[in-house]
Amino acid sequence: MDNTVKTLEDFSNHPLERVQLSRLLQAVEGLDKQQLSWASGYLAGLGVLEPTVAKAPDQVPGVTILYATQGGNARSVAEALAENATAQGFAPRLVSADSYRPRDLTKEQVLVVVISTQGEGEPPESAYDLFKYLRGDRAPRLEGLRYAVFGLGDSSYEQFCQAARELDELLGNQGARSLLDRIDADVEFQQAATNWQDRILTELGELQPLDQARIIPLQRESATPRHDRNNPFRAALLARHRITTADAVCNVQHISLEIDPAVIRYRPGDALGLYFQNDPALIEEMLALAGLAAEAPVSLDGERMTLGQALEERLELTQLHPSVVKAWAALAGDQGLDTLSREREKLRTFVQNRQFVDLLQNHPADVDAQGLVEILHAQQPRLYSIASSQTAYEDEVHLTVAALRYRGHGRDHLGGASGYLTQRISEGDDLGVYVVENPSFRLPASADIPIIMIGAGTGIAPYRAFLQEREALGSAGDGWLVFGNRHFHRDFLYQADWLAYRKAGLLNRISLAFSRDEGACSYVQARLYEERAELYRWLREGAHLYVCGGVEMAQGVHQSLLAIVQDQGGLAEEAAVEYTETLREQGRYQRDIY
């Protein structure tokens, strides 16, 4: 397969642009002969049966549905809209932000955007080029554009739906006109998305009569159902084992799940979304505090079940949301809680280290079984970076899970998904999972390009997938791992794996930073600066740099990178910023932050 990639790159007369060729190389990477043969026939079929659009004398605008996602929700909303629009006779173009050329905005007439927010109010990595273009001095006037924006976010965070807000403002500042007011949807976004789609389709119907634009799709022999958050695949647990020592502060475990490769496909850099069962001990305590019986009948989304079943399988118990606190305050008639719920910043602080059981304990209220179900939110799936390569493990997916445990408000707290995965699930048990693609966190198209992998804690997970992939494909590219955690002897995750990759020649350098080892306290950003000359040399030789982990760590690494570029490249601060932005534009500086 590696030879195929090199041969494609050697063609000098291909008609593809650089970005298009890069995407093609990434798409075929890892395919075997049979898969390549099928893909060849499929592409040939597209050439023969190229979709055509019927044109009317006064052709009205086409519609582009653009999505920028971090956890997959924006994609699911965009895909549902595209499917419903097609069913009603429209011909929408559905495209991910990472595949969209910002300059094409001047060609658009109707643009519908679904976008999430990450980190400290930042747009997803896939939308980086789009936002830079619109923020820049060369952003074009867009008077001919009609647009709509649907934002996805979590009001627990200060910068709620900030990416959607900024995009709405940027488009409006350039003269574009909105079809509908922007929607800022919270964690329970499904109903808001459904209502918004109905309104969008109505607006499109007024702009584009149904008989004026129809598309003839390529017919497929069969359609494989897509597994997503609304249709998860049932994956069975193969094995789990702890990879930190018994005296480590955090219990981190390696989880192996069995999948069917015919329906579940993933690539290094992707994440796995999963649903879990809530802790029976937590449910028992909640029922006792509320004075309710597990056998009490309730209705949830039109389905009849017991209260115990709803609490165990369907409802969110461990992530307390501001809207739940507000509803509970009204029910309890608690003046202090009601006052707090009206002060946004205090409310955000209040929910950060509390679970719903804390409300029951400290702010009791009379509630019946159905009332409790209606106050609680639906369980939100959790996302974990995939720690395996499907090229190496065709029918498995591996995760690196740290058990979230803390004490507060007079009780011990345990994370919902992490507690389930590290303590309660047994071999053979299954759970609902789905792949969340992450096209903005990919290995280089060429297997010979050096990679620098920076991570702290469980942020090391995707790099295990990267090196498994390179080993399976026989890649020759150099690798440099920069890893940080608390203690060398307790928290050096996958130490044996990295040493094996070092011996095999896939890792040329390993740089470590342990923050709580006496006499050797360090963080990854400090370690980078200490080795700045070597890092800058790697970058000058074309290396791709990856950062995976929490927001604070990623910000520290970015500041360290700017300092390194200034120090080693002799650049002023503004020039250093431009240098790092160029790396991102070239796909050589990729981040997966959470």
C-alpha positions in Angstrom: 0.0 0.0 0.0 2.9 2.3 0.8 4.2 1.8 -2.8 0.8 2.8 -4.2 0.9 6.1 -2.3 4.4 6.9 -3.5 3.4 6.1 -7.1 0.4 8.4 -7.0 2.6 11.3 -5.7 5.1 10.7 -8.5 2.5 11.5 -11.3 3.4 15.0 -12.5 0.5 15.5 -15.0 -2.5 14.6 -12.7 -5.4 17.1 -12.9 -5.9 17.3 -9.1 -5.1 20.3 -6.9 -2.6 19.7 -4.1 -5.4 19.5 -1.5 -7.5 17.2 -3.6 -4.5 14.9 -4.2 -3.8 14.9 -0.4 -7.4 13.9 0.4 -7.3 11.1 -2.3 -4.1 9.7 -0.8 -5.6 9.7 2.7 -8.8 8.1 1.4 -7.0 5.1 -0.1 -4.4 4.7 2.6 -4.7 1.2 4.2 -7.0 -0.3 1.5 -6.2 -3.8 0.3 -6.3 -4.9 -3.3 -9.9 -6.0 -3.2 -11.0 -2.7 -1.6 -8.9 -0.7 -4.1 -10.5 -2.6 -7.0 -14.0 -1.8 -5.7 -13.1 1.9 -5.1 -11.7 2.0 -8.7 -15.0 0.7 -10.1 -17.0 3.1 -7.9 -15.1 6.1 -9.1 -15.4 4.9 -12.7 -19.1 4.7 -12.2 -19.3 8.2 -10.9 -17.5 9.3 -14.1 -20.1 7.6 -16.3 -23.1 8.4 -14.3 -22.1 11.9 -13.2 -25.0 13.5 -11.3 -26.8 16.1 -13.4 -29.0 19.0 -12.4 -32.0 19.9 -14.5 -32.0 23.6 -15.2 -35.0 25.9 -15.5 -35.0 29.1 -17.5 -34.7 31.2 -14.4 -32.6 28.9 -12.2 -32.9 29.8 -8.5 -30.1 29.4 -6.0 -28.4 26.1 -5.1 -28.0 25.2 -1.5 -24.8 24.3 0.3 -25.1 22.7 3.8 -21.8 23.2 5.6 -20.9 21.5 8.9 -18.1 22.0 11.3 -18.0 19.5 14.1 -15.8 18.3 16.9 -17.9 15.6 18.4 -20.1 14.6 15.5 -23.4 16.3 16.5 -23.1 19.1 13.9 -22.6 16.5 11.2 -25.7 14.5 12.3 -27.8 17.6 12.2 -26.5 18.6 8.7 -26.9 15.1 7.3 -30.5 15.0 8.5 -31.2 18.4 6.9 -29.6 17.3 3.6 -31.6 14.0 3.7 -34.9 15.8 4.3 -34.2 18.5 1.7 -33.4 15.8 -0.9 -36.6 14.0 0.0 -38.5 17.1 -0.7 -37.0 17.5 -4.1 -34.1 19.9 -3.4 -30.5 19.3 -4.5 -28.4 20.3 -1.5 -24.6 20.1 -1.5 -23.4 18.6 1.8 -19.8 19.4 2.7 -17.5 19.3 5.8 -15.7 22.6 6.7 -12.3 20.9 6.3 -13.2 20.1 2.6 -14.6 23.6 1.9 -12.7 26.3 0.0 -13.4 29.6 1.8 -13.0 31.5 -1.5 -16.1 29.7 -2.7 -18.2 31.8 -0.4 -18.4 34.4 -3.2 -20.0 31.7 -5.5 -22.6 30.7 -2.9 -26.1 31.9 -3.0 -27.6 30.0 -0.1 -25.4 28.7 2.7 -26.7 26.7 5.7 -24.1 26.2 8.4 -24.2 23.8 11.4 -21.3 24.5 13.8 -20.2 23.4 17.2 -18.0 25.3 19.7 -14.9 23.8 21.4 -12.3 24.8 24.0 -12.6 28.4 25.1 -15.2 29.5 22.6 -13.2 28.4 19.6 -14.5 26.9 16.3 -13.7 23.3 15.5 -10.3 22.7 14.0 -12.0 21.8 10.7 -13.3 25.4 10.4 -9.9 27.1 11.1 -9.4 28.1 7.4 -12.9 29.4 7.1 -12.7 31.6 10.2 -9.2 32.9 9.3 -10.5 33.9 5.8 -13.5 35.8 7.1 -11.5 37.5 9.9 -8.8 38.6 7.5 -8.4 41.9 5.6 -9.1 40.1 2.3 -12.6 38.8 3.3 -14.9 39.6 0.3 -18.2 41.3 0.3 -21.1 38.8 0.3 -24.2 40.8 -0.6 -25.4 38.0 -2.8 -25.4 35.4 -0.1 -28.3 34.3 2.0 -27.4 32.2 5.0 -28.5 30.5 8.2 -26.5 29.3 11.2 -27.4 26.6 13.7 -25.0 26.6 16.7 -24.4 23.6 19.0 -23.0 24.1 22.5 -23.3 23.6 26.2 -24.5 26.5 28.3 -22.5 25.1 31.2 -19.5 26.9 29.5 -19.0 30.6 29.5 -18.5 30.9 25.7 -21.8 29.1 24.9 -22.1 28.7 21.1 -19.4 31.4 20.6 -18.3 29.9 17.2 -21.8 30.2 15.8 -22.2 33.7 17.2 -18.9 34.8 15.6 -19.7 33.2 12.2 -23.1 34.9 12.2 -21.4 38.2 12.8 -18.7 37.7 10.3 -21.1 36.8 7.5 -23.4 39.7 8.4 -20.5 42.1 8.4 -19.6 41.2 4.9 -23.1 42.0 3.7 -24.7 38.5 3.7 -28.3 38.4 4.6 -29.8 35.8 7.1 -32.6 33.5 6.1 -33.4 32.9 9.7 -32.2 34.1 13.1 -29.3 32.1 14.4 -30.2 29.2 16.7 -28.0 28.5 19.8 -28.8 25.0 20.8 -27.9 23.5 24.1 -26.9 19.9 24.9 -30.5 18.6 24.3 -30.5 19.9 20.7 -32.7 17.4 18.9 -36.0 19.1 19.1 -34.5 22.5 18.4 -32.8 21.0 15.3 -36.1 19.4 14.1 -37.9 22.7 14.4 -35.1 24.6 12.7 -35.0 22.2 9.8 -38.7 22.6 9.2 -38.3 26.4 9.1 -35.2 26.1 6.8 -37.1 23.9 4.3 -40.0 26.3 4.3 -37.6 29.2 3.5 -35.9 27.1 0.8 -39.3 26.3 -0.7 -40.0 30.0 -1.1 -36.5 30.5 -2.8 -36.4 27.4 -4.9 -39.5 25.8 -6.4 -39.4 22.1 -6.3 -39.5 21.5 -10.0 -36.5 23.7 -10.8 -33.6 21.7 -9.4 -33.5 18.0 -9.2 -30.5 15.7 -8.9 -30.0 12.2 -10.3 -28.0 10.3 -7.7 -25.7 7.4 -8.5 -27.6 4.2 -7.8 -25.9 1.9 -5.3 -26.3 -1.9 -5.1 -27.0 -1.8 -1.4 -27.0 0.8 1.4 -25.3 -0.1 4.7 -27.1 1.6 7.6 -24.9 4.3 9.3 -24.2 3.8 12.9 -24.2 7.2 14.7 -25.4 8.6 18.0 -29.0 7.8 17.0 -28.2 4.3 15.8 -25.2 3.0 17.8 -23.5 -0.3 17.2 -23.5 -2.9 20.0 -19.9 -3.6 20.8 -18.8 -6.3 23.2 -16.1 -5.9 25.8 -13.1 -8.1 25.0 -10.8 -7.1 27.8 -9.8 -4.3 30.2 -6.8 -3.9 32.4 -5.2 -1.1 34.4 -2.2 0.6 32.9 -1.3 2.8 35.9 0.1 1.3 39.2 -2.1 0.6 42.2 -0.7 3.6 44.0 -1.2 6.1 41.2 -3.6 9.0 41.7 -5.7 8.0 38.7 -6.9 4.6 37.7 -6.3 4.5 33.9 -7.4 1.4 32.0 -6.9 0.0 28.5 -10.3 -1.1 27.1 -10.7 -3.5 24.1 -14.1 -3.7 22.3 -15.1 -6.1 19.6 -16.6 -4.6 16.4 -17.8 -5.8 13.0 -15.4 -4.4 10.4 -18.0 -4.7 7.8 -20.1 -1.9 9.4 -17.7 -0.1 11.7 -14.7 1.6 10.1 -12.4 4.1 11.7 -9.0 5.8 11.1 -6.2 6.9 13.4 -7.2 10.2 14.9 -10.9 9.3 15.1 -12.9 9.1 18.4 -15.5 6.7 19.7 -18.8 7.9 21.1 -20.4 5.5 23.6 -23.4 5.1 25.8 -23.2 3.5 29.3 -25.2 2.3 32.2 -25.4 4.5 35.3 -24.2 3.2 38.6 -26.9 1.1 40.5 -25.6 2.3 43.8 -26.1 5.9 42.7 -29.6 5.2 41.5 -30.5 3.5 44.7 -29.3 6.5 46.7 -31.3 8.9 44.5 -34.5 6.8 44.8 -34.1 6.8 48.6 -33.6 10.5 48.8 -36.6 11.2 46.5 -38.8 8.6 48.2 -39.5 6.8 44.9 -39.7 3.2 43.8 -37.6 1.8 41.0 -40.7 -0.1 39.7 -42.7 3.1 39.3 -44.0 3.3 35.7 -42.8 6.3 33.5 -43.0 7.4 29.9 -39.9 8.6 28.1 -40.0 9.7 24.5 -43.3 7.9 24.1 -41.9 4.6 25.5 -43.2 3.0 28.7 -40.7 1.7 31.2 -39.9 1.6 34.8 -38.2 4.6 36.6 -35.2 2.4 37.5 -34.7 1.5 33.8 -34.9 5.1 32.7 -32.4 6.1 35.4 -30.0 3.3 34.5 -30.0 3.5 30.7 -31.5 6.7 29.4 -31.0 9.7 31.7 -28.0 11.9 32.6 -27.1 11.6 36.3 -23.5 12.6 36.6 -23.2 15.8 34.5 -25.3 18.4 36.2 -26.6 21.0 33.7 -27.7 24.6 34.5 -31.2 24.1 33.1 -31.7 21.1 35.4 -30.8 23.3 38.4 -33.2 26.0 37.3 -36.1 23.5 36.9 -35.3 21.9 40.3 -35.1 25.3 42.0 -38.6 26.1 40.7 -39.9 22.7 41.9 -38.3 22.9 45.3 -39.3 26.4 46.0 -35.8 27.0 47.4 -35.2 30.7 47.4 -31.4 30.5 47.7 -31.2 28.0 44.9 -33.6 30.1 42.8 -31.4 33.2 43.3 -28.3 31.3 42.4 -29.9 29.9 39.2 -30.5 33.5 38.0 -26.8 34.4 38.3 -25.1 32.9 35.2 -21.5 32.8 36.4 -22.4 31.5 39.9 -24.6 28.8 38.3 -21.8 27.7 36.0 -19.5 27.3 39.0 -22.2 25.5 41.0 -22.7 22.7 38.4 -19.0 22.1 37.7 -18.4 19.7 40.6 -21.9 18.5 41.4 -24.1 15.7 40.3 -27.9 15.5 40.4 -27.8 13.5 43.7 -26.2 16.6 45.3 -29.4 18.5 44.5 -31.6 15.8 46.0 -29.4 15.7 49.1 -29.1 19.4 49.8 -32.2 20.9 48.2 -35.0 18.3 48.7 -38.3 18.6 46.8 -41.5 16.6 46.4 -41.4 15.0 43.0 -43.2 12.0 41.4 -41.5 9.5 39.1 -42.7 11.1 35.9 -41.8 14.6 37.1 -38.2 13.4 37.9 -37.9 11.9 34.4 -39.1 15.1 32.8 -36.6 17.3 34.8 -33.5 15.2 33.9 -31.8 15.4 30.5 -31.2 12.5 28.2 -27.9 10.8 28.7 -25.2 12.4 26.5 -22.7 10.0 24.9 -19.1 10.3 25.9 -16.2 10.6 23.4 -12.9 8.9 23.7 -9.9 9.1 21.4 -9.3 5.7 19.7 -6.1 4.1 20.8 -5.8 1.5 18.0 -5.4 1.2 14.2 -8.0 -0.8 12.3 -5.2 -1.8 9.9 -3.6 -3.6 12.8 -6.8 -4.7 14.7 -9.5 -5.1 12.1 -12.3 -6.2 14.4 -11.3 -4.3 17.6 -11.3 -0.8 18.9 -9.1 0.2 21.8 -9.7 3.1 24.3 -7.6 4.7 27.1 -10.0 5.5 30.0 -9.2 7.4 33.2 -11.7 6.9 36.0 -13.0 10.3 37.1 -13.2 10.3 40.9 -13.4 13.1 43.3 -14.9 14.0 46.7 -17.1 17.0 47.4 -20.2 18.1 49.2 -19.9 15.3 51.7 -19.8 12.4 49.3 -17.5 10.6 46.8 -18.3 11.1 43.1 -17.5 8.8 40.2 -17.8 9.6 36.5 -20.6 8.0 34.6 -18.9 6.5 31.6 -15.5 6.2 33.1 -16.9 4.5 36.2 -18.8 2.0 34.0 -15.9 1.2 31.8 -13.3 0.9 34.5 -15.4 -0.8 37.3 -18.7 -2.2 36.3 -18.6 -3.6 32.8 -17.6 -7.3 32.4 -16.1 -9.3 29.5 -18.9 -10.1 27.1 -21.1 -7.2 28.1 -22.0 -4.9 25.2 -22.6 -1.1 24.9 -23.7 1.2 22.2 -20.9 2.9 20.2 -20.3 4.9 17.1 -17.3 6.4 15.3 -16.8 10.2 15.3 -14.6 11.0 12.4 -11.8 13.6 13.0 -10.5 14.6 9.6 -8.5 17.5 11.2 -6.3 15.0 13.1 -4.8 12.7 10.5 -1.4 11.2 9.8 0.5 12.7 6.8 -0.6 11.4 3.4 3.0 10.3 2.8 4.2 7.6 5.2 7.8 9.0 5.1 7.0 12.4 6.7 8.3 12.8 10.3 5.7 13.3 13.0 6.0 15.0 16.4 3.3 13.7 18.9 2.6 15.8 22.0 0.2 14.7 24.7 -0.5 14.6 28.4 -2.3 11.9 30.3 -4.9 10.0 28.2 -4.1 12.5 25.4 -1.5 9.9 24.4 -4.2 7.5 23.1 -4.3 8.5 19.4 -0.5 8.3 19.1 -0.7 4.6 19.9 -3.1 4.4 16.9 -0.7 6.4 14.7 2.3 4.2 15.4 0.3 1.0 15.0 -0.8 2.2 11.6 2.7 3.1 10.5 4.0 -0.2 11.7 1.3 -2.2 9.9 1.9 -0.3 6.7 5.7 -0.6 6.9 6.2 3.2 7.1 9.7 4.6 7.3 8.9 8.1 8.7 10.6 9.3 11.9 8.6 9.7 15.1 9.0 11.8 18.2 6.8 11.4 21.3 6.5 14.1 23.9 4.5 12.8 26.8 3.6 14.3 30.2 1.9 12.9 33.3 2.3 12.9 37.1 4.9 10.2 38.0 7.3 8.3 35.8 6.9 5.0 37.7 3.1 5.2 38.2 1.7 7.0 35.2 3.9 6.3 32.1 1.0 5.0 30.0 1.8 2.2 27.5 5.5 2.4 28.4 6.2 -1.0 26.9 4.6 -0.1 23.6 6.7 3.0 23.2 9.9 1.2 24.0 9.0 -1.5 21.4 8.3 1.2 18.8 11.6 2.8 19.7 13.4 -0.5 19.1 11.5 -1.0 15.8 12.7 2.4 14.5 9.3 4.0 14.5 10.2 6.3 17.4 13.5 8.2 17.1 13.0 10.3 20.2 10.9 10.1 23.4 10.8 13.2 25.6 9.1 12.9 29.0 7.7 15.4 31.5 6.4 14.3 34.9 5.0 17.1 37.0 5.1 15.5 40.5 8.4 13.6 40.5 10.7 15.1 43.0 13.7 16.9 41.5 12.3 16.4 37.9 9.1 18.4 37.9 8.3 19.4 34.3 5.4 19.9 31.9 5.3 19.1 28.2 5.5 22.8 27.1 8.6 23.3 29.2 10.2 20.1 27.8 9.5 21.3 24.3 11.3 24.6 24.9 14.3 22.7 26.4 14.6 20.8 23.2 13.7 23.8 21.0 16.7 23.5 18.6 15.8 19.9 17.7 12.1 20.6 17.4 12.7 23.5 15.1 15.0 21.4 13.0 12.3 18.8 12.6 9.8 21.4 11.6 12.2 22.8 9.0 12.6 19.3 7.6 8.8 19.0 7.1 7.6 17.3 10.2 3.9 17.3 11.2 3.2 18.4 14.8 0.2 17.0 16.8 -1.2 18.1 20.1 -3.8 16.1 22.0 -5.2 16.8 25.5 -6.9 19.5 27.6 -7.3 23.1 26.7 -4.8 24.4 29.2 -2.1 22.0 28.1 -2.8 22.9 24.4 -2.6 26.6 25.1 0.7 26.1 26.9 2.2 24.1 24.0 1.1 26.8 21.6 2.8 29.5 23.6 5.9 27.4 23.8 5.8 26.8 20.0 5.6 30.5 19.4 8.6 31.1 21.7 10.6 28.4 20.0 10.0 29.8 16.6 11.0 33.3 17.8 14.2 31.9 19.5 15.3 29.5 16.8 14.0 31.3 13.7 14.9 34.8 14.8 11.4 35.9 14.1 9.4 38.7 15.7 6.2 37.8 17.6 3.9 38.7 14.7 6.1 36.7 12.2 6.1 33.7 14.7 2.3 33.8 14.8 2.2 33.8 11.0 4.6 30.9 10.9 2.4 28.7 13.1 -0.7 29.7 11.2 1.0 28.6 8.0 1.8 25.3 9.6 -1.9 24.9 10.4 -3.0 25.8 6.9 -0.6 23.2 5.5 -2.0 20.6 7.8 1.3 20.3 9.7 0.0 21.6 13.0 -3.0 19.6 14.1 -4.8 19.7 17.5 -7.4 17.5 19.2 -8.3 19.4 22.4 -11.1 18.9 24.9 
